[in-house]
Amino acid sequence: MKRFSTILTMKNILYTSGQALPEILQHRILVLDGAMGTMIQRFKLTEAQYRGERFKDFGKTPGQHKDVKGNNELLSLTRADVITDIHERYLAAGADMIETNTFGATRIAQADYGMADLAFEMNLASAKLARAACDKFSTPDKPRFALGALGPTPKTASISPDVNDPGARNVTFEDLRASYYEQVDALVQGGVDALLVETIFDTLNAKAALFAIDEYFEASGERLPIIISGTVTDASGRILSGQTVTAFWHSVRHAQPLAVGLNCALGATLMRPYLQELAKAAPDTFISCYPNAGLPNPMSETGFDETPEVTSRLVGEFARDGLVNIVGGCCGTTPEHIGAIHDKVAPLAGRVLRQSVFYKEAA
């Protein structure tokens, strides 16, 4: 695929990579993939399979044993075949964009498994797997894009972990910045087209990620599109660190993202008013939405209530109402959900931005 320089006049940004995305979004809705964790669970991998030969003895020192089952990011190193299979299933279902298997691939998150020193390698390997899958499925009429996923980490810079000490923190802004910088470095080296700061429950954590991204762009001279996605955790319409959707947008808009949106927690049914609020607050920015498959239900096969038919109908309504430019699925969604969403939105036009965007092919 050709590389473009893309100029967004309203944002005054020069993109030197991931350049086709803004232009395509002017013409159609793009479909993101669904849940990685849900699909991994279908493989019913054992502790030994997570470890593979390389890590078969990892953390087995007497008195220091650590299980690694559940460390999905490790699978990019030990079971690349599983991650590739999941990527390709989503692409075959019609996804235009897939996320790297890096939601928890920061030093901060990997410290829980004693694998912090593997963070860079995990991100690099994950990016290469997603890149290869996209290249395999890309055609001139339907290019595919790899998004480098930056998750929120299991620690929060805004909220005390100790109810008896409101001022206590278990992570600093600098810890987060350094961890995210390493992740961004590896993802870009691995060939991603854009960066996705997602499932944001603490805006300060997100600002550390955005700071690290900008710092990396300044150092490398390359600028990728950024997508920012928050998560509203309950019916109050606020993210966990207390901000409304509008306040959240004003806290991150300085990053001049290609798209901003919501994902995860509430599912599509309860997400509509907050998506409408965000679309109104950000009239010059593309809007993304990838909800859970409804509310959790441990009795269902995927752990969530909604079938592909239900989720696709709800997401399709967002598209028909002109609210979105990027749609997909989060927890509980599968290739079947993504295929159904693709079929619903394929004939529909995306949300129109208030200001125009123009593009110039690089020399």
C-alpha positions as CSV (number, residue, x, y, z in Angstrom):
1,M,0.0,0.0,0.0
2,K,1.2,3.5,-0.8
3,R,2.2,5.7,2.1
4,F,0.6,9.1,2.2
5,S,1.0,12.4,3.9
6,T,-2.4,13.4,5.2
7,I,-3.1,17.0,6.2
8,L,-6.1,17.7,8.4
9,T,-6.7,21.4,8.0
10,M,-8.8,21.7,11.1
11,K,-6.1,20.1,13.2
12,N,-3.0,21.2,11.4
13,I,-1.4,17.7,11.7
14,L,0.9,16.1,9.2
15,Y,0.6,12.3,9.3
16,T,3.4,10.4,7.8
17,S,2.0,6.9,8.4
18,G,-1.5,5.3,8.7
19,Q,-2.4,7.9,6.2
20,A,-5.2,6.2,4.3
21,L,-7.5,6.0,7.3
22,P,-8.7,9.6,7.4
23,E,-9.5,9.6,3.7
24,I,-11.4,6.3,3.8
25,L,-13.4,7.5,6.8
26,Q,-14.7,10.4,4.7
27,H,-16.4,7.8,2.5
28,R,-17.5,4.9,4.6
29,I,-17.8,3.4,8.1
30,L,-14.9,1.3,9.1
31,V,-15.3,-1.9,11.1
32,L,-13.1,-2.8,14.0
33,D,-12.6,-6.3,15.3
34,G,-14.1,-7.9,18.4
35,A,-12.9,-9.3,21.6
36,M,-9.5,-11.0,21.8
37,G,-10.0,-12.4,25.3
38,T,-13.3,-14.0,24.5
39,M,-11.8,-15.8,21.5
40,I,-8.7,-16.9,23.5
41,Q,-11.0,-18.5,26.0
42,R,-12.5,-20.6,23.3
43,F,-9.2,-22.4,22.9
44,K,-9.3,-23.6,26.5
45,L,-5.5,-23.3,26.8
46,T,-3.7,-24.9,29.8
47,E,-1.0,-23.4,31.9
48,A,1.6,-25.5,30.0
49,Q,0.3,-24.2,26.7
50,Y,0.5,-20.6,27.8
51,R,4.1,-21.2,28.9
52,G,5.3,-23.1,25.9
53,E,8.8,-24.6,25.8
54,R,10.5,-21.2,26.4
55,F,8.8,-20.4,29.7
56,K,8.1,-23.9,31.0
57,D,10.2,-23.3,34.1
58,F,9.4,-19.6,34.5
59,G,8.5,-18.6,38.0
60,K,8.8,-22.1,39.5
61,T,11.4,-21.2,42.1
62,P,10.2,-22.7,45.4
63,G,8.1,-20.1,47.3
64,Q,7.9,-17.8,44.2
65,H,5.6,-19.8,41.9
66,K,3.6,-17.7,39.5
67,D,0.9,-19.0,37.2
68,V,0.9,-17.3,33.7
69,K,-2.4,-18.7,32.5
70,G,-4.6,-15.7,31.7
71,N,-1.6,-13.6,30.5
72,N,-3.0,-13.3,27.0
73,E,-0.2,-11.1,25.8
74,L,2.3,-13.8,26.5
75,L,0.6,-15.9,23.7
76,S,2.1,-13.6,21.1
77,L,5.4,-15.2,22.1
78,T,4.3,-18.8,22.9
79,R,1.3,-19.4,20.7
80,A,1.5,-17.0,17.8
81,D,-0.7,-19.5,15.9
82,V,-3.6,-18.8,18.2
83,I,-3.3,-15.0,17.9
84,T,-2.9,-15.2,14.1
85,D,-6.0,-17.4,13.9
86,I,-8.1,-14.9,15.8
87,H,-6.9,-12.0,13.8
88,E,-7.6,-13.8,10.5
89,R,-11.1,-14.9,11.7
90,Y,-12.0,-11.2,12.3
91,L,-10.5,-10.1,9.0
92,A,-12.4,-12.9,7.2
93,A,-15.6,-11.7,8.9
94,G,-15.1,-8.2,7.3
95,A,-13.1,-6.2,9.8
96,D,-11.2,-3.3,8.3
97,M,-9.1,-2.9,11.4
98,I,-7.7,-5.3,14.0
99,E,-6.1,-4.5,17.4
100,T,-2.8,-5.9,18.4
101,N,-2.8,-8.4,21.3
102,T,-1.3,-5.8,23.6
103,F,-4.0,-4.6,25.9
104,G,-2.0,-5.6,29.0
105,A,1.5,-5.5,27.4
106,T,3.0,-2.7,29.5
107,R,5.7,-3.2,32.1
108,I,3.2,-2.1,34.7
109,A,0.6,-4.7,33.8
110,Q,3.2,-7.5,33.2
111,A,4.7,-6.9,36.6
112,D,1.8,-8.9,38.0
113,Y,3.2,-12.0,36.2
114,G,6.8,-11.1,36.9
115,M,7.3,-10.5,33.1
116,A,7.8,-6.8,33.0
117,D,11.1,-7.2,31.1
118,L,9.2,-9.0,28.3
119,A,6.9,-6.0,27.6
120,F,8.9,-4.7,24.6
121,E,9.2,-8.1,23.0
122,M,5.5,-8.8,23.5
123,N,4.5,-5.6,21.8
124,L,6.9,-6.0,18.9
125,A,5.8,-9.6,18.3
126,S,2.1,-8.7,18.6
127,A,2.4,-5.8,16.1
128,K,4.2,-8.0,13.6
129,L,1.4,-10.7,13.9
130,A,-1.3,-8.1,13.3
131,R,0.7,-6.5,10.4
132,A,1.1,-9.9,8.7
133,A,-2.6,-10.7,9.0
134,C,-3.6,-7.3,7.6
135,D,-1.2,-7.6,4.7
136,K,-2.5,-11.1,3.9
137,F,-6.1,-9.9,3.7
138,S,-5.6,-6.4,2.2
139,T,-6.8,-5.7,-1.3
140,P,-6.8,-2.4,-3.3
141,D,-10.5,-2.0,-2.6
142,K,-10.4,-3.1,1.0
143,P,-7.1,-2.3,2.8
144,R,-6.8,-3.6,6.3
145,F,-5.2,-1.7,9.2
146,A,-3.4,-2.8,12.3
147,L,-4.1,-0.7,15.4
148,G,-1.5,-0.7,18.2
149,A,-3.6,-1.2,21.4
150,L,-2.7,0.6,24.6
151,G,-4.8,-0.5,27.5
152,P,-5.4,1.4,30.8
153,T,-3.1,-0.7,33.0
154,P,-4.4,-2.3,36.3
155,K,-3.2,0.8,38.3
156,T,-4.8,4.2,38.4
157,A,-3.0,7.5,38.9
158,S,-6.2,9.3,40.0
159,I,-7.7,7.1,42.7
160,S,-6.2,5.9,46.0
161,P,-5.9,2.1,46.4
162,D,-6.4,2.6,50.2
163,V,-9.8,3.8,51.4
164,N,-8.1,5.1,54.6
165,D,-5.6,7.3,52.7
166,P,-7.2,9.3,49.9
167,G,-3.9,10.7,48.9
168,A,-2.2,7.4,48.4
169,R,-1.2,6.2,44.9
170,N,0.3,3.0,43.6
171,V,1.6,4.4,40.4
172,T,3.1,7.7,39.3
173,F,2.6,9.7,36.1
174,E,6.2,9.1,35.3
175,D,5.9,5.3,35.7
176,L,3.0,5.3,33.3
177,R,4.7,7.6,30.8
178,A,7.8,5.4,30.7
179,S,5.8,2.2,30.4
180,Y,3.7,3.6,27.6
181,Y,6.7,5.0,25.7
182,E,8.3,1.6,25.6
183,Q,5.0,0.1,24.3
184,V,4.6,2.7,21.6
185,D,8.2,2.3,20.5
186,A,7.7,-1.5,20.0
187,L,4.3,-1.1,18.3
188,V,5.6,1.4,15.8
189,Q,8.7,-0.7,15.1
190,G,6.3,-3.7,14.5
191,G,4.5,-1.9,11.8
192,V,1.1,-0.7,13.1
193,D,-0.9,1.9,11.1
194,A,-2.3,3.8,14.1
195,L,-2.4,3.8,17.9
196,L,-5.5,3.1,20.0
197,V,-5.6,4.3,23.6
198,E,-8.6,2.4,24.8
199,T,-10.9,1.4,27.6
200,I,-9.9,4.6,29.5
201,F,-11.3,4.6,33.0
202,D,-8.8,7.1,34.4
203,T,-8.1,10.2,32.3
204,L,-4.8,10.8,34.0
205,N,-3.6,7.4,32.9
206,A,-4.7,8.3,29.3
207,K,-2.9,11.6,29.5
208,A,0.3,9.7,30.4
209,A,-0.2,7.5,27.3
210,L,-0.8,10.5,25.1
211,F,2.2,12.3,26.5
212,A,4.3,9.3,25.8
213,I,2.9,9.0,22.2
214,D,3.7,12.7,21.5
215,E,7.1,12.3,23.0
216,Y,7.8,9.3,20.7
217,F,6.5,11.2,17.7
218,E,8.8,14.1,18.4
219,A,11.8,11.8,18.8
220,S,11.1,9.6,15.8
221,G,9.8,12.1,13.4
222,E,7.0,9.8,12.4
223,R,3.4,10.6,13.4
224,L,0.6,8.0,13.3
225,P,-3.1,8.6,13.7
226,I,-4.4,8.2,17.2
227,I,-7.8,6.9,18.3
228,I,-8.9,7.5,21.9
229,S,-11.7,5.5,23.5
230,G,-13.1,5.9,27.0
231,T,-15.4,3.7,29.0
232,V,-18.5,4.8,30.9
233,T,-18.7,2.5,33.9
234,D,-22.3,3.1,35.1
235,A,-25.5,4.9,34.5
236,S,-24.1,8.1,35.9
237,G,-22.5,8.8,32.5
238,R,-19.0,9.2,34.0
239,I,-15.8,7.4,33.6
240,L,-14.4,5.8,36.8
241,S,-12.2,8.8,37.6
242,G,-15.3,11.0,37.7
243,Q,-15.5,12.9,34.4
244,T,-18.5,13.2,32.2
245,V,-18.1,12.3,28.6
246,T,-17.8,15.9,27.6
247,A,-15.2,16.7,30.2
248,F,-13.3,13.6,29.2
249,W,-13.2,14.8,25.6
250,H,-11.9,18.3,26.6
251,S,-9.2,16.6,28.7
252,V,-7.8,14.7,25.7
253,R,-8.7,16.8,22.7
254,H,-5.2,18.4,22.8
255,A,-3.9,15.1,21.3
256,Q,-5.9,15.9,18.1
257,P,-7.0,12.3,17.6
258,L,-8.3,11.0,14.3
259,A,-11.2,9.6,16.3
260,V,-12.6,9.5,19.8
261,G,-15.2,7.2,21.1
262,L,-16.5,4.8,23.7
263,N,-16.1,1.1,24.3
264,C,-16.7,-1.7,26.7
265,A,-18.7,-1.4,29.9
266,L,-22.3,-0.7,29.2
267,G,-23.1,-2.4,26.0
268,A,-24.8,-0.7,23.0
269,T,-28.3,-0.3,24.6
270,L,-27.1,1.9,27.5
271,M,-24.3,3.6,25.5
272,R,-26.5,5.7,23.1
273,P,-26.9,8.9,25.2
274,Y,-23.2,9.1,26.0
275,L,-22.3,8.5,22.4
276,Q,-24.7,11.3,21.4
277,E,-23.1,13.5,24.0
278,L,-19.6,12.8,22.7
279,A,-20.6,13.3,19.0
280,K,-22.1,16.7,20.0
281,A,-18.9,17.7,22.0
282,A,-16.5,16.7,19.2
283,P,-18.1,17.8,15.9
284,D,-14.8,17.9,14.0
285,T,-13.6,14.5,15.0
286,F,-14.6,11.0,13.8
287,I,-16.5,8.9,16.4
288,S,-15.8,5.3,17.3
289,C,-18.0,2.8,19.2
290,Y,-17.3,-0.8,20.1
291,P,-19.5,-1.9,22.9
292,N,-19.6,-5.2,24.8
293,A,-22.1,-7.8,23.7
294,G,-24.6,-6.5,26.3
295,L,-24.3,-7.1,30.0
296,P,-22.3,-10.0,31.5
297,N,-24.1,-13.4,31.8
298,P,-21.9,-16.3,33.1
299,M,-24.5,-18.7,31.8
300,S,-24.0,-17.8,28.1
301,E,-21.3,-19.3,25.8
302,T,-19.4,-16.0,25.5
303,G,-20.2,-14.7,29.0
304,F,-22.5,-12.0,27.6
305,D,-26.1,-11.7,26.7
306,E,-26.3,-10.4,23.2
307,T,-26.3,-12.5,20.1
308,P,-24.7,-11.2,16.9
309,E,-28.1,-10.3,15.6
310,V,-28.9,-8.1,18.6
311,T,-25.5,-6.3,18.8
312,S,-25.4,-5.7,15.1
313,R,-29.0,-4.3,15.1
314,L,-28.1,-1.8,17.9
315,V,-24.8,-0.7,16.4
316,G,-26.5,-0.5,13.0
317,E,-29.0,2.0,14.5
318,F,-26.1,4.2,15.6
319,A,-24.8,4.2,12.0
320,R,-28.3,4.9,10.5
321,D,-28.6,7.8,12.9
322,G,-25.3,9.3,11.8
323,L,-23.5,9.0,15.1
324,V,-20.4,6.9,14.2
325,N,-17.5,6.4,11.8
326,I,-15.9,3.4,13.3
327,V,-17.8,0.4,14.9
328,G,-16.8,-2.9,16.3
329,G,-17.1,-5.0,19.4
330,C,-15.6,-5.4,22.8
331,C,-16.0,-8.0,25.5
332,G,-18.1,-11.0,24.5
333,T,-18.1,-10.2,20.8
334,T,-16.9,-12.7,18.2
335,P,-16.2,-12.9,14.5
336,E,-19.9,-13.7,14.2
337,H,-20.8,-10.4,15.8
338,I,-18.3,-8.5,13.7
339,G,-19.6,-10.2,10.5
340,A,-23.2,-9.2,11.4
341,I,-22.1,-5.6,12.2
342,H,-20.2,-5.4,8.9
343,D,-23.3,-6.4,7.0
344,K,-25.5,-3.8,8.8
345,V,-23.2,-0.8,8.3
346,A,-21.7,-1.6,4.9
347,P,-24.5,0.2,2.9
348,L,-24.5,3.2,5.3
349,A,-22.6,6.5,5.3
350,G,-20.6,7.5,8.3
351,R,-21.1,10.6,10.5
352,V,-20.3,13.8,8.6
353,L,-17.8,16.1,10.3
354,R,-18.6,19.8,10.7
355,Q,-15.4,20.9,9.0
356,S,-14.0,19.5,5.8
357,V,-10.8,17.5,5.5
358,F,-8.5,17.4,2.5
359,Y,-5.6,15.1,1.5
360,K,-2.5,15.3,-0.5
361,E,-0.5,12.4,-1.7
362,A,3.2,12.5,-0.6
363,A,5.8,13.2,-3.2
